[in-house]
Amino acid sequence: MGEQPDIAATLSSWAPHALTLAAALLALALMLRFAIPRGRSRPVRTKVLLRALLPARIVRSPSGRADIAWFLFGVLFSASALGWALWSGEWFAGHMLRGLHMLFGSPAPIAAPAWVAGTVMTLMLFTAYEFAYWLNHSLSHRVGWMWEFHKVHHTAESLTPLTNFRVHPVDTILFFNMAAASAGIAMALVHFAFGRVGGGFLIHGANALTFLATIIFTYLQHSHLWISLPGGAGRWLLSPAHHQIHHSVEERHHDRNFGSTLAIFDRIFGTLHLPAAKRERLRFGVDGIAYDPHGPTGAVLMPFADAARRIATSIETKKEGGPSPDHPLQSLRENAN
């Protein structure tokens, strides 16, 4: 008789693919659930369903075509974009861990199973990512020169899952570095607490929770469908409806719902705005831009000029002893009026 197969090895080999498929099917089920009107008894034809999931009026609009272009750019350059981070999470973790050892010495390893340390690391890295997302997003609305690059994302006048990729490269670089710093701090704290180095659970090389949340929540974040979480779930998790409110030009919606998946940090810092159960009539985009925000010049090059103008104005104002125009920055307000 041959050797018995290693069940653990088999599970660890198939689990990432099974979880990925399950998450993708759940995301698709959510879209189908909200694309089909409630109470409809007749079967929905495939053509009608496709029009509901991806309306031609959105795809063929200047904003929709720009989203497609940003998506293609992201597919072609996503791998190189990871190299734009100046520091990695491991770099931050190594330096912080050395500092903790200098201050408090080297703790004895905790007698805990590896899966316990792996679970704690996975949760900590997921929370660290969520905090980095909230912090970076919040600063991108409040710091003038950062807003000029982040504004590219908000110029989308219609939302589709492809709007996820409508992000200026400078905005991406800033987030990658902030996420690396946050992850590094989390890794160092877990390593120090357990007294040994260990990693979290991964799916296709990414933190398992962050990966699953990205498929289920983030890819649907910019859906044109009004997907709102029922009951108190919206106080803990951010639905696509939360993010549609974030993109709204209405003043009462400005600078709200900065998080990615968790609503925790929006609750802590008072930036959470709960969506209604029924669809709200919202308008998206950024008014008052003197150039075409959907073309390559307006989307890629003009943010550099606008950011330089912001910085120059801030420096000049400080020289004259006046208040800084970026404290606080009105972000969307200044363009929505």
N, C-alpha and C positions, 0 to 999 in steps of 0.2 A: 504494500500500500504506500502511496506517496504521502508526502508531508501535508498536514492539514493547513489550509490557508489561514493567514493572520487576519482575523476579523477586524482588529483595530486598524491595521494598515489598509484593509479594503474599505472600511468606513471613511477613513481620512482621505482616501483617494477619490471616493464618489461623493462625499458630503458637499464639497464646494460646488460641484456641478448641479447637484440636486437642489441645494439652497438657492443657487442663482436662478435656476429654472422656476422654482416655487415663487421667488420674489418677483420675477418678471411676469409670471402668470397672475399673481395677486395685483400687480400694478395694472395689467391689461384688464382684469376683472373690474377694478375700480373705474377705469375709463368707460368700459361698456355699461356698467351700472348707471353712470351719470349721463351717458350719451343717449340712452334709450329712455324716452319719457315714461314716467310712472303710470301704471294702469293700462299700458298698451297691451292689447290681447293678440293682435295680429303679428306674425313673424316679421322681423325687419330684414329687408333685402340687403345683401352685402354692399351694393353701391350706395344705398342710403346711409348705411352705417359708416362707410368710409368718408362720406361727405360730412357726417356729424363729427367724426374723430379728427378730420383734417379738412376744414372748409376751404374751398378754392378761393373765396374772397380774402382769406387770410394769407394763404400761401402765395397768391399772385400779387399781393400788395407790395409796395416798395419796402415796407418793414419786414414782410414775410420773406421776400427775396434776399434781403440783407441777413436775416437769420440763417437762411440756407448757406449763404456765403461764409458766415462765421462758423457754421457747423463744419463745412469742408475745410476751412482753415484749421479748426481744432483737430480734425481727424488727421490732417497732414502733419501738423506740428505739435501735437499733444505730447509726444515722447520727448522732443527737444525742449518743450516748455518746462518739464520737470527739472531740467538742468539749469533753468533760470534762477532757482532758489540758491542764494549765496551760501546758506548753511543748511545742513540736514538736521533731522531730529536727533540722530545719533551724536552729531557734533555737540549740540546743546546738552544732551543727556550726559555725555562724557565729562564736559566741563563742570556741570552742576554736581554730578556725583562726586567728582574730586573735591569740590568745595564742601559738600556735606561730610565727606570723610575727614577733611581737615578740621572742621568745626566740631564734629561729634564722634569721630573715630569710626571704626569699622564694626557694625553690629554683627552679632552671631546669627547665622542663618536660621530662619524660622522653620520648625519641623512641620511643614504643611505640604500636602500633595502638590505635584506640579500643576494639576488642573486648577487648583485654587489660585495659585499665583498667576496662571494664564488667564483665568476669568477676571481677576482684579485688574490685570494689565489691560485686557480688552475693554473693560468698562471705563478705566481711567483714560485710555487713549481716545475712546469715543467721546467722552465728556470734554476732553481737552480740545478735540477737533471742533466740537460744537461751540465751545467758548471762543476759540480763535475765529471761527466764522462770524459769530455775533460781534466780537470786538472789531475785527477788520471791516465788517459791513457798516457798523455804527460810525467808525472813524471816516469811512469813505463818504458818508453823508455830512460829516461835520467839519472836516478839514478841507479847505478850499481846493488846493491843488490835487488832492486825492479824489475829490468829487468830480473834477473835470475828466478823469479817466473812467471813473465808475459811471459817470453820466451816460456813456456809450450804451451801457446795458439798459438804462431807463428810457432811452430814446425809442425803444420798441413800442409801436403803437397798437400792436396786437400780440397776444401771447400764445406760444405753442411750445412743446417740449424742446424745439430747436433754439428757443430763446435762451436756454441754459448756456449755449456756446457763444452768445453775444457778449463777450467780455474782452476789454482791451488788454493787450499783453502786459502793460504796466500794472494794471489791476490784478492780473494773475500772479505776477512776480511778487507783489506786496503780500498777497494772501499766502502764497507758498511759504514765504519766509516766516510769516507770523504763525502759520500752522506748524511749521517745523519747530519753532521756539516753544510753542505750547505743548507739543508732543514730547519734546525733549525734557521739559520740566516734569511731565507726567511719568515718563520712563524712569527718570532719575529717582523720583520719590518712591515708586514701586520697587525698584532695584534696592534702594537703601532700606526700605521697610522690611523686605523679605531677606535681606542680607545675601542675595545671590542674583545673578543676571539671568533673566528669562524673558521670553517673548509672549505676546498675546496670541489669540487664535486668528488665523488669517484665511482669507478667501481670495485666491488668485493674487497673492502677495499683498493684499490690503487688509486693514483691520476689519474683522468680520462684521461687526455692528455697523461701522461706517459704510462698508460695501453694500450691505442689505438695505440700509436706510437710503442710500443713494438711488438704488433701483426703485424702491417702493415709493419714496417721497420726493427726492430731489428731481428725478427725471419728470415727475408729474407736477413739480412746483409751478411751472409756467404753462400748465394746461389751460386752454380757453374754457374748459368745462368748470362749472362751479362745484367743486368737490369740497364739501364742508364736513368736518367731523362732528358727530352728534354729541349731545350732552356735555359733560365736563371734559371730554377727551381733548377739545380744542384749547384747554388751559395747560395741557401737557405736551401736545404734539401740534406741529404747524402743518396745516393742510394747504392744498393749492389755493383755496379761498383766502387764507391768511396772506399768501404772497401776492394774490391779485390786489388786495387792499394795500400792500406795500408799494405796488406800482401805480396806484391811483394818484391822479393829480389833485384830488380834493384835499384842501388844507387839513381837514381833520384826520386824514390818513397819512400825512407826512411823517417821515421818520418813525414808522411803526413796523413791527414784525421783522426784525433784523435776522432772526435765527434761521438755521437750516432745517433741522428736524425737530429739535426739542424747543418747547416754549419756555423752558425754565429761566433762561437768562433774560428773555424779554419780560418775564414776570418780575424777576429780581430788580431789574433796572427801570421798570415802569414804561416799557415800550411796546407792550402787548396790546393789540386791538383785535377783539374777537369778531369774526364775521357772522353775519346773519345766516340762519338755516337756508332761507331762500335767496336766490341769486340777487345781488345788488347791481344796479346799473352804474358801471364805472367807466371812466375814460383814462387811457394810458398814454404815456409819452412825456416829453419835456417841451413846453412851449417857449417861445422867445429865442430860439436858436436861429442865427442869421444865415446859416449854411445848411446844405442837405446833410442831415445826420446819418443817412443810410448809405451814402456813397463812400468809396475807399478814402477819399481825402478827408471828408468830414468825420468819419468813424475812426480813422487810424492816425492821421497827421494833426488835425486841428486840436485834439485834446492836449498835445504838447504846447501849442501856442497859447491855449486858454490857461493851462497850468502855469506857464511862464508869466502870463499877465497877472494871475492871482498872486504869485510869489512877489513880483515886482511891486504890485499895489500894496501888499502887506508890508514890505520893507519900507516903502516910501511913507506909509501911514505911521509906522513906528518911529521913523526919523522925525516926523512932524509932531510926535507926541500924542497922536490921536488914538482912539480905540481900534484894535485890529478888526478888519472886516470879516475875519474868519472866526470871531468869538462872540456869539455863536454864528455859524454859517446857516443861512436860511435854506440851503440846499434846494430842494424842489420848489419851495415857496417863491423864490426869486424869479423862477422861470414860469410858474403857473399863473401868475397874475397878469 
